[in-house]
Amino acid sequence: MVIRGTADEIQLATLTRILDDYCEQAGMEGTHPAREHLARRLIALFSGGIDSPDDIRMALDVAAKDWKPNATQP
């Protein structure tokens, strides 16, 4: 999977599944505030060329650990 610009529907479905699975396993279901932070991080990773689901999950581990409720992070 390579993305430059926008994701096609297959890529978007894959990213959504990765985020949903990750958040479920981490206990961040529904409208958990960290979910939006992780979604932004996932898109940044994917846009930067990281397309392996395992690599994305590892990076989300770091992002989840560093997440703070009222932090303004890109």
mmCIF file as gemmi writes it, N, C-alpha and C atoms, coordinates in Angstrom:
data_model
loop_
_atom_site.group_PDB
_atom_site.id
_atom_site.type_symbol
_atom_site.label_atom_id
_atom_site.label_alt_id
_atom_site.label_comp_id
_atom_site.label_asym_id
_atom_site.label_entity_id
_atom_site.label_seq_id
_atom_site.pdbx_PDB_ins_code
_atom_site.Cartn_x
_atom_site.Cartn_y
_atom_site.Cartn_z
_atom_site.occupancy
_atom_site.B_iso_or_equiv
_atom_site.pdbx_formal_charge
_atom_site.auth_seq_id
_atom_site.auth_asym_id
_atom_site.pdbx_PDB_model_num
ATOM 1 N N . MET Axp A 1 ? 0.832 -1.172 0 1 0 ? 1 A 1
ATOM 2 C CA . MET Axp A 1 ? 0 0 0 1 0 ? 1 A 1
ATOM 3 C C . MET Axp A 1 ? 0.884 1.244 0 1 0 ? 1 A 1
ATOM 4 N N . VAL Axp A 2 ? 0.702 2.086 -0.948 1 0 ? 2 A 1
ATOM 5 C CA . VAL Axp A 2 ? 1.423 3.357 -0.968 1 0 ? 2 A 1
ATOM 6 C C . VAL Axp A 2 ? 0.404 4.459 -1.145 1 0 ? 2 A 1
ATOM 7 N N . ILE Axp A 3 ? 0.539 5.499 -0.361 1 0 ? 3 A 1
ATOM 8 C CA . ILE Axp A 3 ? -0.418 6.598 -0.461 1 0 ? 3 A 1
ATOM 9 C C . ILE Axp A 3 ? 0.329 7.908 -0.622 1 0 ? 3 A 1
ATOM 10 N N . ARG Axp A 4 ? -0.156 8.698 -1.504 1 0 ? 4 A 1
ATOM 11 C CA . ARG Axp A 4 ? 0.326 10.07 -1.66 1 0 ? 4 A 1
ATOM 12 C C . ARG Axp A 4 ? -0.926 10.897 -1.881 1 0 ? 4 A 1
ATOM 13 N N . GLY Axp A 5 ? -1.234 11.784 -0.977 1 0 ? 5 A 1
ATOM 14 C CA . GLY Axp A 5 ? -2.434 12.598 -1.132 1 0 ? 5 A 1
ATOM 15 C C . GLY Axp A 5 ? -3.604 11.993 -0.393 1 0 ? 5 A 1
ATOM 16 N N . THR Axp A 6 ? -4.473 11.27 -1.078 1 0 ? 6 A 1
ATOM 17 C CA . THR Axp A 6 ? -5.664 10.709 -0.462 1 0 ? 6 A 1
ATOM 18 C C . THR Axp A 6 ? -5.644 9.188 -0.544 1 0 ? 6 A 1
ATOM 19 N N . ALA Axp A 7 ? -6.373 8.563 0.353 1 0 ? 7 A 1
ATOM 20 C CA . ALA Axp A 7 ? -6.474 7.108 0.379 1 0 ? 7 A 1
ATOM 21 C C . ALA Axp A 7 ? -7.655 6.668 -0.472 1 0 ? 7 A 1
ATOM 22 N N . ASP Axp A 8 ? -7.474 5.549 -1.164 1 0 ? 8 A 1
ATOM 23 C CA . ASP Axp A 8 ? -8.615 4.991 -1.886 1 0 ? 8 A 1
ATOM 24 C C . ASP Axp A 8 ? -9.486 4.23 -0.884 1 0 ? 8 A 1
ATOM 25 N N . GLU Axp A 9 ? -10.616 3.712 -1.337 1 0 ? 9 A 1
ATOM 26 C CA . GLU Axp A 9 ? -11.553 3.111 -0.385 1 0 ? 9 A 1
ATOM 27 C C . GLU Axp A 9 ? -11.002 1.844 0.263 1 0 ? 9 A 1
ATOM 28 N N . ILE Axp A 10 ? -10.174 1.097 -0.42 1 0 ? 10 A 1
ATOM 29 C CA . ILE Axp A 10 ? -9.574 -0.107 0.169 1 0 ? 10 A 1
ATOM 30 C C . ILE Axp A 10 ? -8.563 0.289 1.249 1 0 ? 10 A 1
ATOM 31 N N . GLN Axp A 11 ? -7.736 1.292 0.947 1 0 ? 11 A 1
ATOM 32 C CA . GLN Axp A 11 ? -6.759 1.764 1.931 1 0 ? 11 A 1
ATOM 33 C C . GLN Axp A 11 ? -7.464 2.337 3.155 1 0 ? 11 A 1
ATOM 34 N N . LEU Axp A 12 ? -8.504 3.113 2.928 1 0 ? 12 A 1
ATOM 35 C CA . LEU Axp A 12 ? -9.248 3.703 4.031 1 0 ? 12 A 1
ATOM 36 C C . LEU Axp A 12 ? -9.9 2.627 4.901 1 0 ? 12 A 1
ATOM 37 N N . ALA Axp A 13 ? -10.45 1.6 4.274 1 0 ? 13 A 1
ATOM 38 C CA . ALA Axp A 13 ? -11.051 0.495 5.025 1 0 ? 13 A 1
ATOM 39 C C . ALA Axp A 13 ? -9.994 -0.228 5.856 1 0 ? 13 A 1
ATOM 40 N N . THR Axp A 14 ? -8.817 -0.406 5.297 1 0 ? 14 A 1
ATOM 41 C CA . THR Axp A 14 ? -7.727 -1.062 6.022 1 0 ? 14 A 1
ATOM 42 C C . THR Axp A 14 ? -7.304 -0.226 7.221 1 0 ? 14 A 1
ATOM 43 N N . LEU Axp A 15 ? -7.141 1.076 7.011 1 0 ? 15 A 1
ATOM 44 C CA . LEU Axp A 15 ? -6.753 1.96 8.106 1 0 ? 15 A 1
ATOM 45 C C . LEU Axp A 15 ? -7.819 1.993 9.201 1 0 ? 15 A 1
ATOM 46 N N . THR Axp A 16 ? -9.064 2.021 8.81 1 0 ? 16 A 1
ATOM 47 C CA . THR Axp A 16 ? -10.169 2.02 9.771 1 0 ? 16 A 1
ATOM 48 C C . THR Axp A 16 ? -10.158 0.737 10.588 1 0 ? 16 A 1
ATOM 49 N N . ARG Axp A 17 ? -9.942 -0.383 9.921 1 0 ? 17 A 1
ATOM 50 C CA . ARG Axp A 17 ? -9.898 -1.673 10.616 1 0 ? 17 A 1
ATOM 51 C C . ARG Axp A 17 ? -8.731 -1.713 11.611 1 0 ? 17 A 1
ATOM 52 N N . ILE Axp A 18 ? -7.562 -1.212 11.192 1 0 ? 18 A 1
ATOM 53 C CA . ILE Axp A 18 ? -6.401 -1.175 12.085 1 0 ? 18 A 1
ATOM 54 C C . ILE Axp A 18 ? -6.721 -0.327 13.319 1 0 ? 18 A 1
ATOM 55 N N . LEU Axp A 19 ? -7.3 0.857 13.101 1 0 ? 19 A 1
ATOM 56 C CA . LEU Axp A 19 ? -7.64 1.741 14.215 1 0 ? 19 A 1
ATOM 57 C C . LEU Axp A 19 ? -8.69 1.101 15.12 1 0 ? 19 A 1
ATOM 58 N N . ASP Axp A 20 ? -9.735 0.548 14.548 1 0 ? 20 A 1
ATOM 59 C CA . ASP Axp A 20 ? -10.79 -0.084 15.34 1 0 ? 20 A 1
ATOM 60 C C . ASP Axp A 20 ? -10.243 -1.228 16.18 1 0 ? 20 A 1
ATOM 61 N N . ASP Axp A 21 ? -9.451 -2.093 15.557 1 0 ? 21 A 1
ATOM 62 C CA . ASP Axp A 21 ? -8.869 -3.233 16.272 1 0 ? 21 A 1
ATOM 63 C C . ASP Axp A 21 ? -7.939 -2.772 17.387 1 0 ? 21 A 1
ATOM 64 N N . TYR Axp A 22 ? -7.098 -1.785 17.062 1 0 ? 22 A 1
ATOM 65 C CA . TYR Axp A 22 ? -6.151 -1.283 18.043 1 0 ? 22 A 1
ATOM 66 C C . TYR Axp A 22 ? -6.889 -0.695 19.25 1 0 ? 22 A 1
ATOM 67 N N . CYS Axp A 23 ? -7.861 0.16 18.975 1 0 ? 23 A 1
ATOM 68 C CA . CYS Axp A 23 ? -8.597 0.819 20.057 1 0 ? 23 A 1
ATOM 69 C C . CYS Axp A 23 ? -9.383 -0.191 20.894 1 0 ? 23 A 1
ATOM 70 N N . GLU Axp A 24 ? -9.964 -1.186 20.256 1 0 ? 24 A 1
ATOM 71 C CA . GLU Axp A 24 ? -10.7 -2.215 20.991 1 0 ? 24 A 1
ATOM 72 C C . GLU Axp A 24 ? -9.766 -2.971 21.933 1 0 ? 24 A 1
ATOM 73 N N . GLN Axp A 25 ? -8.611 -3.373 21.419 1 0 ? 25 A 1
ATOM 74 C CA . GLN Axp A 25 ? -7.653 -4.12 22.239 1 0 ? 25 A 1
ATOM 75 C C . GLN Axp A 25 ? -7.105 -3.266 23.383 1 0 ? 25 A 1
ATOM 76 N N . ALA Axp A 26 ? -7.006 -1.956 23.174 1 0 ? 26 A 1
ATOM 77 C CA . ALA Axp A 26 ? -6.471 -1.052 24.194 1 0 ? 26 A 1
ATOM 78 C C . ALA Axp A 26 ? -7.552 -0.541 25.139 1 0 ? 26 A 1
ATOM 79 N N . GLY Axp A 27 ? -8.797 -0.951 24.923 1 0 ? 27 A 1
ATOM 80 C CA . GLY Axp A 27 ? -9.888 -0.496 25.781 1 0 ? 27 A 1
ATOM 81 C C . GLY Axp A 27 ? -10.322 0.931 25.497 1 0 ? 27 A 1
ATOM 82 N N . MET Axp A 28 ? -10.1 1.39 24.273 1 0 ? 28 A 1
ATOM 83 C CA . MET Axp A 28 ? -10.465 2.757 23.879 1 0 ? 28 A 1
ATOM 84 C C . MET Axp A 28 ? -11.611 2.715 22.878 1 0 ? 28 A 1
ATOM 85 N N . GLU Axp A 29 ? -12.679 2.102 23.282 1 0 ? 29 A 1
ATOM 86 C CA . GLU Axp A 29 ? -13.792 1.934 22.358 1 0 ? 29 A 1
ATOM 87 C C . GLU Axp A 29 ? -14.688 3.158 22.313 1 0 ? 29 A 1
ATOM 88 N N . GLY Axp A 30 ? -15.527 3.186 21.296 1 0 ? 30 A 1
ATOM 89 C CA . GLY Axp A 30 ? -16.522 4.251 21.164 1 0 ? 30 A 1
ATOM 90 C C . GLY Axp A 30 ? -15.901 5.611 20.956 1 0 ? 30 A 1
ATOM 91 N N . THR Axp A 31 ? -16.243 6.526 21.843 1 0 ? 31 A 1
ATOM 92 C CA . THR Axp A 31 ? -15.798 7.912 21.691 1 0 ? 31 A 1
ATOM 93 C C . THR Axp A 31 ? -14.652 8.256 22.635 1 0 ? 31 A 1
ATOM 94 N N . HIS Axp A 32 ? -13.853 7.287 22.978 1 0 ? 32 A 1
ATOM 95 C CA . HIS Axp A 32 ? -12.706 7.545 23.862 1 0 ? 32 A 1
ATOM 96 C C . HIS Axp A 32 ? -11.887 8.687 23.276 1 0 ? 32 A 1
ATOM 97 N N . PRO Axp A 33 ? -11.481 9.668 24.095 1 0 ? 33 A 1
ATOM 98 C CA . PRO Axp A 33 ? -10.777 10.847 23.583 1 0 ? 33 A 1
ATOM 99 C C . PRO Axp A 33 ? -9.453 10.547 22.881 1 0 ? 33 A 1
ATOM 100 N N . ALA Axp A 34 ? -8.796 9.457 23.224 1 0 ? 34 A 1
ATOM 101 C CA . ALA Axp A 34 ? -7.516 9.135 22.583 1 0 ? 34 A 1
ATOM 102 C C . ALA Axp A 34 ? -7.712 8.654 21.156 1 0 ? 34 A 1
ATOM 103 N N . ARG Axp A 35 ? -8.893 8.202 20.826 1 0 ? 35 A 1
ATOM 104 C CA . ARG Axp A 35 ? -9.149 7.638 19.493 1 0 ? 35 A 1
ATOM 105 C C . ARG Axp A 35 ? -8.859 8.648 18.382 1 0 ? 35 A 1
ATOM 106 N N . GLU Axp A 36 ? -9.298 9.88 18.554 1 0 ? 36 A 1
ATOM 107 C CA . GLU Axp A 36 ? -9.053 10.906 17.535 1 0 ? 36 A 1
ATOM 108 C C . GLU Axp A 36 ? -7.552 11.183 17.4 1 0 ? 36 A 1
ATOM 109 N N . HIS Axp A 37 ? -6.861 11.245 18.525 1 0 ? 37 A 1
ATOM 110 C CA . HIS Axp A 37 ? -5.412 11.431 18.509 1 0 ? 37 A 1
ATOM 111 C C . HIS Axp A 37 ? -4.74 10.303 17.729 1 0 ? 37 A 1
ATOM 112 N N . LEU Axp A 38 ? -5.136 9.07 18.011 1 0 ? 38 A 1
ATOM 113 C CA . LEU Axp A 38 ? -4.538 7.924 17.327 1 0 ? 38 A 1
ATOM 114 C C . LEU Axp A 38 ? -4.894 7.912 15.844 1 0 ? 38 A 1
ATOM 115 N N . ALA Axp A 39 ? -6.103 8.331 15.51 1 0 ? 39 A 1
ATOM 116 C CA . ALA Axp A 39 ? -6.5 8.388 14.099 1 0 ? 39 A 1
ATOM 117 C C . ALA Axp A 39 ? -5.635 9.385 13.327 1 0 ? 39 A 1
ATOM 118 N N . ARG Axp A 40 ? -5.38 10.552 13.927 1 0 ? 40 A 1
ATOM 119 C CA . ARG Axp A 40 ? -4.508 11.541 13.273 1 0 ? 40 A 1
ATOM 120 C C . ARG Axp A 40 ? -3.103 10.985 13.11 1 0 ? 40 A 1
ATOM 121 N N . ARG Axp A 41 ? -2.616 10.308 14.138 1 0 ? 41 A 1
ATOM 122 C CA . ARG Axp A 41 ? -1.271 9.728 14.062 1 0 ? 41 A 1
ATOM 123 C C . ARG Axp A 41 ? -1.208 8.652 12.994 1 0 ? 41 A 1
ATOM 124 N N . LEU Axp A 42 ? -2.229 7.818 12.909 1 0 ? 42 A 1
ATOM 125 C CA . LEU Axp A 42 ? -2.284 6.759 11.903 1 0 ? 42 A 1
ATOM 126 C C . LEU Axp A 42 ? -2.225 7.345 10.494 1 0 ? 42 A 1
ATOM 127 N N . ILE Axp A 43 ? -2.994 8.391 10.24 1 0 ? 43 A 1
ATOM 128 C CA . ILE Axp A 43 ? -2.989 9.027 8.919 1 0 ? 43 A 1
ATOM 129 C C . ILE Axp A 43 ? -1.624 9.631 8.621 1 0 ? 43 A 1
ATOM 130 N N . ALA Axp A 44 ? -1.009 10.258 9.607 1 0 ? 44 A 1
ATOM 131 C CA . ALA Axp A 44 ? 0.324 10.835 9.402 1 0 ? 44 A 1
ATOM 132 C C . ALA Axp A 44 ? 1.345 9.75 9.071 1 0 ? 44 A 1
ATOM 133 N N . LEU Axp A 45 ? 1.276 8.636 9.778 1 0 ? 45 A 1
ATOM 134 C CA . LEU Axp A 45 ? 2.191 7.53 9.506 1 0 ? 45 A 1
ATOM 135 C C . LEU Axp A 45 ? 1.993 7.007 8.09 1 0 ? 45 A 1
ATOM 136 N N . PHE Axp A 46 ? 0.74 6.775 7.744 1 0 ? 46 A 1
ATOM 137 C CA . PHE Axp A 46 ? 0.42 6.209 6.433 1 0 ? 46 A 1
ATOM 138 C C . PHE Axp A 46 ? 0.803 7.172 5.317 1 0 ? 46 A 1
ATOM 139 N N . SER Axp A 47 ? 0.53 8.445 5.518 1 0 ? 47 A 1
ATOM 140 C CA . SER Axp A 47 ? 0.89 9.454 4.521 1 0 ? 47 A 1
ATOM 141 C C . SER Axp A 47 ? 2.395 9.565 4.354 1 0 ? 47 A 1
ATOM 142 N N . GLY Axp A 48 ? 3.122 9.27 5.427 1 0 ? 48 A 1
ATOM 143 C CA . GLY Axp A 48 ? 4.574 9.307 5.387 1 0 ? 48 A 1
ATOM 144 C C . GLY Axp A 48 ? 5.2 8.047 4.8 1 0 ? 48 A 1
ATOM 145 N N . GLY Axp A 49 ? 4.381 7.1 4.396 1 0 ? 49 A 1
ATOM 146 C CA . GLY Axp A 49 ? 4.893 5.908 3.733 1 0 ? 49 A 1
ATOM 147 C C . GLY Axp A 49 ? 4.928 4.655 4.584 1 0 ? 49 A 1
ATOM 148 N N . ILE Axp A 50 ? 4.518 4.741 5.834 1 0 ? 50 A 1
ATOM 149 C CA . ILE Axp A 50 ? 4.473 3.536 6.67 1 0 ? 50 A 1
ATOM 150 C C . ILE Axp A 50 ? 3.158 2.834 6.377 1 0 ? 50 A 1
ATOM 151 N N . ASP Axp A 51 ? 3.259 1.666 5.754 1 0 ? 51 A 1
ATOM 152 C CA . ASP Axp A 51 ? 2.037 0.998 5.323 1 0 ? 51 A 1
ATOM 153 C C . ASP Axp A 51 ? 1.884 -0.425 5.851 1 0 ? 51 A 1
ATOM 154 N N . SER Axp A 52 ? 2.833 -0.895 6.612 1 0 ? 52 A 1
ATOM 155 C CA . SER Axp A 52 ? 2.728 -2.224 7.205 1 0 ? 52 A 1
ATOM 156 C C . SER Axp A 52 ? 1.829 -2.141 8.434 1 0 ? 52 A 1
ATOM 157 N N . PRO Axp A 53 ? 0.778 -2.961 8.494 1 0 ? 53 A 1
ATOM 158 C CA . PRO Axp A 53 ? -0.086 -2.934 9.675 1 0 ? 53 A 1
ATOM 159 C C . PRO Axp A 53 ? 0.691 -3.137 10.981 1 0 ? 53 A 1
ATOM 160 N N . ASP Axp A 54 ? 1.685 -4.003 10.975 1 0 ? 54 A 1
ATOM 161 C CA . ASP Axp A 54 ? 2.477 -4.227 12.19 1 0 ? 54 A 1
ATOM 162 C C . ASP Axp A 54 ? 3.271 -2.985 12.571 1 0 ? 54 A 1
ATOM 163 N N . ASP Axp A 55 ? 3.871 -2.315 11.579 1 0 ? 55 A 1
ATOM 164 C CA . ASP Axp A 55 ? 4.619 -1.087 11.852 1 0 ? 55 A 1
ATOM 165 C C . ASP Axp A 55 ? 3.694 0.013 12.357 1 0 ? 55 A 1
ATOM 166 N N . ILE Axp A 56 ? 2.505 0.095 11.78 1 0 ? 56 A 1
ATOM 167 C CA . ILE Axp A 56 ? 1.531 1.097 12.224 1 0 ? 56 A 1
ATOM 168 C C . ILE Axp A 56 ? 1.12 0.822 13.664 1 0 ? 56 A 1
ATOM 169 N N . ARG Axp A 57 ? 0.844 -0.435 13.994 1 0 ? 57 A 1
ATOM 170 C CA . ARG Axp A 57 ? 0.445 -0.777 15.368 1 0 ? 57 A 1
ATOM 171 C C . ARG Axp A 57 ? 1.542 -0.438 16.372 1 0 ? 57 A 1
ATOM 172 N N . MET Axp A 58 ? 2.796 -0.722 16.016 1 0 ? 58 A 1
ATOM 173 C CA . MET Axp A 58 ? 3.912 -0.393 16.912 1 0 ? 58 A 1
ATOM 174 C C . MET Axp A 58 ? 3.989 1.114 17.134 1 0 ? 58 A 1
ATOM 175 N N . ALA Axp A 59 ? 3.813 1.885 16.067 1 0 ? 59 A 1
ATOM 176 C CA . ALA Axp A 59 ? 3.849 3.344 16.195 1 0 ? 59 A 1
ATOM 177 C C . ALA Axp A 59 ? 2.653 3.844 17.011 1 0 ? 59 A 1
ATOM 178 N N . LEU Axp A 60 ? 1.514 3.199 16.875 1 0 ? 60 A 1
ATOM 179 C CA . LEU Axp A 60 ? 0.348 3.585 17.675 1 0 ? 60 A 1
ATOM 180 C C . LEU Axp A 60 ? 0.577 3.295 19.153 1 0 ? 60 A 1
ATOM 181 N N . ASP Axp A 61 ? 1.343 2.246 19.451 1 0 ? 61 A 1
ATOM 182 C CA . ASP Axp A 61 ? 1.695 1.972 20.845 1 0 ? 61 A 1
ATOM 183 C C . ASP Axp A 61 ? 2.413 3.17 21.458 1 0 ? 61 A 1
ATOM 184 N N . VAL Axp A 62 ? 3.353 3.735 20.716 1 0 ? 62 A 1
ATOM 185 C CA . VAL Axp A 62 ? 4.102 4.901 21.189 1 0 ? 62 A 1
ATOM 186 C C . VAL Axp A 62 ? 3.164 6.104 21.326 1 0 ? 62 A 1
ATOM 187 N N . ALA Axp A 63 ? 2.322 6.317 20.315 1 0 ? 63 A 1
ATOM 188 C CA . ALA Axp A 63 ? 1.396 7.453 20.34 1 0 ? 63 A 1
ATOM 189 C C . ALA Axp A 63 ? 0.413 7.326 21.501 1 0 ? 63 A 1
ATOM 190 N N . ALA Axp A 64 ? -0.061 6.129 21.77 1 0 ? 64 A 1
ATOM 191 C CA . ALA Axp A 64 ? -1.009 5.926 22.865 1 0 ? 64 A 1
ATOM 192 C C . ALA Axp A 64 ? -0.341 6.176 24.209 1 0 ? 64 A 1
ATOM 193 N N . LYS Axp A 65 ? 0.899 5.754 24.334 1 0 ? 65 A 1
ATOM 194 C CA . LYS Axp A 65 ? 1.633 5.943 25.583 1 0 ? 65 A 1
ATOM 195 C C . LYS Axp A 65 ? 1.9 7.426 25.841 1 0 ? 65 A 1
ATOM 196 N N . ASP Axp A 66 ? 2.149 8.18 24.768 1 0 ? 66 A 1
ATOM 197 C CA . ASP Axp A 66 ? 2.462 9.603 24.883 1 0 ? 66 A 1
ATOM 198 C C . ASP Axp A 66 ? 1.228 10.498 24.919 1 0 ? 66 A 1
ATOM 199 N N . TRP Axp A 67 ? 0.045 9.947 24.707 1 0 ? 67 A 1
ATOM 200 C CA . TRP Axp A 67 ? -1.177 10.741 24.633 1 0 ? 67 A 1
ATOM 201 C C . TRP Axp A 67 ? -1.513 11.339 25.99 1 0 ? 67 A 1
ATOM 202 N N . LYS Axp A 68 ? -1.875 12.607 25.956 1 0 ? 68 A 1
ATOM 203 C CA . LYS Axp A 68 ? -2.322 13.301 27.153 1 0 ? 68 A 1
ATOM 204 C C . LYS Axp A 68 ? -3.648 13.988 26.812 1 0 ? 68 A 1
ATOM 205 N N . PRO Axp A 69 ? -4.647 13.877 27.676 1 0 ? 69 A 1
ATOM 206 C CA . PRO Axp A 69 ? -6.006 14.342 27.36 1 0 ? 69 A 1
ATOM 207 C C . PRO Axp A 69 ? -6.113 15.745 26.809 1 0 ? 69 A 1
ATOM 208 N N . ASN Axp A 70 ? -5.402 16.708 27.319 1 0 ? 70 A 1
ATOM 209 C CA . ASN Axp A 70 ? -5.57 18.079 26.862 1 0 ? 70 A 1
ATOM 210 C C . ASN Axp A 70 ? -4.386 18.591 26.072 1 0 ? 70 A 1
ATOM 211 N N . ALA Axp A 71 ? -3.553 17.69 25.597 1 0 ? 71 A 1
ATOM 212 C CA . ALA Axp A 71 ? -2.384 18.107 24.821 1 0 ? 71 A 1
ATOM 213 C C . ALA Axp A 71 ? -2.824 18.453 23.404 1 0 ? 71 A 1
ATOM 214 N N . THR Axp A 72 ? -2.184 19.428 22.819 1 0 ? 72 A 1
ATOM 215 C CA . THR Axp A 72 ? -2.423 19.756 21.422 1 0 ? 72 A 1
ATOM 216 C C . THR Axp A 72 ? -1.232 19.256 20.642 1 0 ? 72 A 1
ATOM 217 N N . GLN Axp A 73 ? -1.41 18.106 20.032 1 0 ? 73 A 1
ATOM 218 C CA . GLN Axp A 73 ? -0.354 17.478 19.275 1 0 ? 73 A 1
ATOM 219 C C . GLN Axp A 73 ? -0.803 17.324 17.834 1 0 ? 73 A 1
ATOM 220 N N . PRO Axp A 74 ? 0.117 17.484 16.888 1 0 ? 74 A 1
ATOM 221 C CA . PRO Axp A 74 ? -0.262 17.332 15.481 1 0 ? 74 A 1
ATOM 222 C C . PRO Axp A 74 ? -0.606 15.91 15.118 1 0 ? 74 A 1
